[in-house]
Amino acid sequence: MNEMTSTQAERAFPEGFLWGSAGCAHQTEGNNTNSDWWEHELAPDTIAGEPSGMACDSYNRFAEDWRLVAESGQNSVRFSVEWARIEPEPGVFSSEAIDHYRQVIGTARDLGLKTCVSLHHFTSPIWFAREGGWSSDGAVELFRRYVREVAGSMGDLLEIVSTINEPNIVASMGYVAGYFPPRQMDLMASQRAIANLIKAHAATVEELRAKANVTTGLPLSVMDYVAGNDSAEAQQVLQGVRHVMVGVWLEALRTGWIRGLAVPDVEVPGLAGADDFIGVQYYTRIATSPAAMPAEASERDDGAPAVEPYGERTTQMGFGWHPAGLGRVLDQIAEVGLPLIITENGIATDDDEDRKEFVRLHLEQVLEAITRGVDVRGYYYWSLLDNFEWNFGYMPKFGLIAVDRATMERVPKSSLRWYGSVARANRLD
C-alpha cells in the first residue's frame, strides 16, 4: 500500500473528527402544539409564511432518518429535544415524551452515531412565553428546572450537549427585530434576555455536570461582520453589533462576567472555562450598515488589501457565499481558548451541485484553520432534511435529503452520498 502523500495528509482531518448533519425538533417532528412557535404560526397577525403542521413527521420517522445518516458514512447527528413536549405545563413532566426522547437518542447510539443534543432550539412552552419568556425575572430558574429533569431522566444517554441553540439569535430576533416570538422590539427586554440566556447556559452546565458525564458547549450564530462603509458611524455600529451578537457571549464564556449591556455587569459563578467547546454556526458575511459597500477587505500574498465581491452568489435565504469568512470567524472564536465544533453550516438551494461546492469551499476553510493551529473537532451540515425553516416555511431547501410533503417519503440527494464519502474518508479529495 502506498504511503499517504504530503498533499493527501494536508487534506485529512484530525482523527476522531465529528462528521454529522443537524436538525431541530420543531422543524422536523411535527405537531409541536404546546410551543410558542406553533402559536406564532397560527396567530391572526402572523408573519410566518405557513404553519409547520406535520413538519417532516420525524417524531415517528426518526429511526429512518438516523439510518440514512449512519449508512451515508457520517458518525454523528445533531438534534434537539423539545421542552414544550417534556414540560407541557409548569412543573409537570411527561413520562411519554421522556421515554420517546430516550428512544430517539438510544436509536442513534445503537447505529453507532455520536449524538449532539440541544436542550433548547428556539422554541419554548407556551406557558413559559406567557410568564414573560427569556426577558422575565424567573426565566433562569424555570429553565433550570427543565434541565434538571432532562439530566436526571436522560443523562445516562447524553454524550455531547449543545445547550441553548443560538441564544444570540433568540435575543436579537425575538426582542429587537420582532421577527421571532415574542415579536418584541424592546432593547431593554433584549438586554435582559441576553443576561438570562447566559445565566441559563451556566445553570444547564451545572445541572448536567451534577448528573451526567457529558461534553457541553454553547452554539452561537457567528457571521463575518463587517462595516458597511469607512465612516466612523459605520465602525461604531459594527462594534456595537459585534458586542451584542458575539463579544458579550465570548467574554462570559472566558471570564464568567456579563459586561457591557444596559443591565448591570454581573459575574456568573462557575461559568468561566466550564465548557468543553464553543459551537460555531456560520452562514454568511453581514454588513452592519444600510449603506453597504460591495466589497470586503482581505490581504493578498504581498500584504496589500484585496477586494472580494460581496453577494455575487446568493442562497434561497438571500445569503451571499462567503466561505473565507468562516476562516476568519474560526480564528476569532479560537481566541477564547476552547475547542470549536462547527455545529451548523449549510446552504438553501435547489441545485445540489451548488450544495456540494458550498460545503467543499467551507471545509477548505476548516482545513486551513486546523493547519494554522485552530482546534476544530467537528462539522455538522445544516440540515439533514428539507425541513420547516421558521418564518420562511418550507421554501428553503437546506437538506441532504428531500422530503415529499404529501407522503413524507425521504429522497436522498447526491449531496448526501458525496458528504458521506468525505466523512467516511475523513478528508477532502
N, C-alpha and C positions, 0 to 999 in steps of 0.2 A: 504493500500500500504506500502511495506517495505521501510524503510529509506535506502538511498544510503550508502553502506558500506564505510569505510575509503579507502579501496583499489580502489573501484569504483570512489570515489571522486578524488583520485590521478590520475586517468586515464582520468579525464574530462578536457576539455579545457575551457578557460575563456568564460563567457557569451559574446555574440556578436562576437565571433571569426569568421574571414572570411575563408570560405571554397570555393575554386574555382579551375578552371583549366585555362590554358593560351594558347594563340596563337598569331600570328602576321599577319599583312595584307599581306605582300609579300609571306609568307609561306602558306597561306590558300586561298587568294582571287582569284588569277589567273590573267593573262594578265596585269601585272603591267608594261606596256611597256615604261613608261616615267622615270623609275628608273635606277639608276646606276647599280643595281644588274642585271636587265634584260639585259643591255648592256654587263655586265661582263659575263653573262652566254652564250651569243651568240658570243662573241669575237673569232676571229680565233685562238688565243693562250690561250683560256680559260682553267682554271684548274678546272672548275665546272664539276661535274660528269655527269650532264644532265641539261637541262633547266627547269625552273619552270612551264612554259606553263600555263595550266588551274589550276594548284595547286589543291585545293580541291573545287574549284568553290564556295567558301564561300561568294564571292561578291553577288551571287544570292541565296545562301542557308543558310545565317546566321540565319534566323528565326528558321530553323530546328535544327541548332547547338545549339542555345540558349535554345530551348525547351528541348533538350536532357539533357543539363546541369541542368535546373530547375527541371525536372522530376526525375533526379538521386538523388536529395537531397542537392546539392550544393547551396550556397546562393550568389555566386559571379562569375564573369567571367572577365578575363584579356585579352585585345586585343589591337591592335594599329589602329590608323587612318594613312592613307598614304599621306605623304607630296607630293609625286610626282603626286598624283591624285588631291589633293586640290590646289596646285600651279604648274600646268604643265609648265608654262612659268614664268619668273621672274616678280613678281608683278601682275600676272593675276590669279585670284582665280575662281575656278569652282563652280558655284552655284549647279550644278548637283551633284558633289562629296560631297559638304557640306550637301545637302539635304539627300544624301544617308547615310552619317555617322550619321546624326541626327536620321534617321530611325534605323540604327544599334544599337545605344545607347538606343533609346527610346523603341525598342522591348525588349531588355534585361531588362530594368527597368519595363516594363509592366508585365514581367514574374516574377517579384519580385527579380531579380538579381541585386546586387550592382555591378556597373561597375568600373573597374580599367583600365584606358585608357592610353596607351603610345602614346606620340606625335611623337616619332622617334624610330623605331626599325630596326636599321642597314641600311635601305635604304634611299637614298636621290634622289631628282630630278637630271636627267642627267645634266641640266643646272648648278646646284649647284656644281656638281663634276667638270664640265669644267671650272668653275670660281675658282677652287683651293680647293674645298671641305673644310674639317674641319681644314686644316692647313693654310687657307688663312686669310688675314687680315680682310676681310669683312664677315667672316662666322657667327659671333655672331649676327650682325645686320640683316643679311639675315634670320637667323633662328627666331630672334625676330619678324620680320615682319610676318612670317608664324604663329607663336604662337599668335600674336595679332589678326589675322584673326580668328583663331580657338576659342580663348577666346571670341571674340565678337559674333561669329555665333553659337557656341555650348555651351558656358559657362553655360547656364541655365540647361543643361542636365548633365554636368560633375560632378562626385562625388569624385572619387579617381583618381589622375593622377600620373602615374609613368613616369616622364618626358622624359628622354632620356635613352633608354634601353642599359645597359652595355656599357657605354661610354669608360670604360677602355679596353673593347674588340675592340671597334671601333678604338681606337688609336693604340693598340698593333698589332692587326691582319691586319689592313689596312695600317699602316705606318711603322711598324718594320718588321713583319713577311712576308709581301707581300702576304698574304693569302686571305684577303678580298679586295674589291675595296677601294682605288685606286691602290692596289698592289704595294705600295712603300716599300722600305727598307731604310728608311732615319730617323735616330734617331732624328735629329733636327725637322723634319716635325712632328714626333710623339709627341715631347715635345710641339710644338706649338698647335697641335691638342688637347692635354690634357688640356692646359690652355683655349683654346677656348671652349671646351666642358663643362668645369666647369663654365665658364662665361655664356655660353648659357643656362645652367641649371638655374643659378641665374636669367637670363633675363626671362626665362619661368615662374618661380615662381612669379616674379614681375608682368608680364603681366596677369597671371591667377588671382592673388590676386586683381588686379585692376578691374576685370570684372566678377569674379565668386567666389562662395563660395565652395572651393574645398579643399580636403586633398592632399597634394603633398609630393612626395618623389623621391629620386634618386635610381634606381635599379642597383646595382653593381654585377658583377661577382666576387665572393669571394670564392676561393678554399682554402683548407687547405695546405698552402705552407710549405714545409719542405726542409732542406738542403739534398743534395744527399749523402753527407758523412761528416765526422767530421773535414775536413780540414778548415783552415782559409779562403781559397779561396772560398770554397762552402758556408761558412757562409756569406761572403761578397756578393756573388751572391744572396743569399737568401734575405738579407736585401735590396739590390737594387730592386729585383723583387717585394718584398712586398711594397716598397715605391711607385713605379710607378703604380702597379696594385691596391693597396688598400690605402696605407698610405697618399699619396698626396690628394686623394679624401676625405678621412675621416677628415683630418685636415682642408680642405677647408670648409666642412660642419660644423665643430665645431667652427672654428676660423674666417672663412671668408678669410683666406690667402692661396694663392697658393705658396708653398715653395718647394725648393729642386729640381727644374728642371733646364735644361740648359738655359731656358729663365728666365728673371729677376723675382724675387719674386714680387708678387703684391697682394694687398688687393682688394677683390671684395665687393663693398658696398652692404649691405642688405642680404648677403648670410648667415652669421653666425646665426645658430639657426632658419633660416626661414622655414625649412621643418617640416613636421609633422611625418615623418618616414623615415627610410632607407630601401630600398628593398635589400634583400639578395638572391642571385642566386647561389646555391651551387649544385655541381655535384660530385666532387671527391677530392682526395688529389693529389698534384703535387710536385714532387721532382725537385728542381731547378738546378740540375747539371746532365750532361750526365752520370757521374759515380754514379748513384743512388744505395744506399744500400737497400736491400729488407726488410726494417724494419722501424717502426715508434716508437718513444718513447711515452709512456703514463705513468701513475702511477698506481700501484696496491694498494690495501687497506692498505698494510703495508708501503707505501711510496716509495718502491723500483721501479726502472724503469722496465717496462714490454715491451716486443716486440710483435708487431702485424704484421701479414703477409701483404705484400704490393702487391696488384693486383692479388690475387688468383682468384677472380671472376671479370670478366670484362664485360662491356656492348658492344653493337654493335659499339659504338664510340671508344672503347678501353679504357674507363674509368674504373678504379678499384672501387669496392664497398668500401666506407669508411664513413659509417654513423656517426661514432664517430667524424669525422672531422666537421660535421655540428654543433655539440655541442660546439666545440672549437671556431668555427667561430662566432657563436652567442654571446658567452662570449666576444670575442674581439671587435665585432662591437658595442655591447651594451655600451662599454666604452665611446662612443661619447655622450651618454645621450639622444638619441632619441628612440622612439618605433621602433620595427622591424616588417617587413612583409616579409615572405619568398615568393618572387614573382616568383621564379622558383626553382623547384627541380623535377627530374624525371629520367627515365631510358629508354634507347633504347634497346628493346628486343622483340623477337618473343614469349617469354614464359610469358604468362600473370600471372602465379603463381609467377614467379620471380618479376614481377612488383608489385604485392601486398606485397610481402615480403620486397622489397626495400623501398616502401613507408612506410610500418609499422615501419621498423627499423629507418627511418629518423624521423617519427612522435614521436617515443620513445625519440629521442634526443630533439625534440622540447618540449615535456612534461617535461623532466628533466631540460631543461634550464628554463622553466617557474617556476618550483619548486625552482630553485636557485634564482629566482627574476628577470630574464630577461623578459622584456616587449615585448612579441611576440604576434602580433594581427591578424595574418592570415597566410594561407598557400595556394599557388597556385601550382597545379601539372602541370608540363610541359610534355606533351601537351594534349590538348583536342583531337586533331585529329592526325592520322598518316599523317604528312604534309611534305612539302619540307624542307629539312634540309641543306640549303645552299650548300656548295661545295660537300656535301655527297649525294645530290639528295634525292631520295625517299627511299633509302635503310634502314636508321634507322627507327625503329618503336617505337616512343615515346608514341603514342596515347592511350587514354582510349577508343577511337572509331576508328575502321578501316575504310578506305575509298576505295571502289572499284575503281581502277584507270580508268576503262573503262566506268562505269556508274555513278560514283560519289555517289553511294549509301552509306549511313552511316550504319556501322555494330557495334553496341555497344559491347564492350568486358565485360567479367565478372568483370574485374577490375573497370569499371565504376560503376557497381552496388555495389561492395564492398566499393569503396571510397565514393560513395554517402551515403551509410549506416553509415559510420563513420561521415561524415559531418552532417547528419540528427541527429545522437545521440549526436554529439559534444564531443565524447570521443572514446578512443580505448577500445575495449572489452578485 
